[in-house]
Amino acid sequence: MGLLLAYLIIIAKGSGSTSNKEFAHYLNIAHRSVFENANILVVLERRKVISDNVLIHYLE
């Protein structure tokens, strides 16, 4: 839930933008953050910090 909230906050910031270009910038930040966090989960699974099931749960 914490990661989802972070993405929603980024998008909410962007919704206050004065232009479509600025809003698109915030959407791009949120989009890249999703990939960054997915990569962190994969690293944690490979280091056996989290299980395969936990990884699959969060990546679905």
Helices and strands as residue ranges (DSSP letters): H 2-15, H 20-46, H 52-59
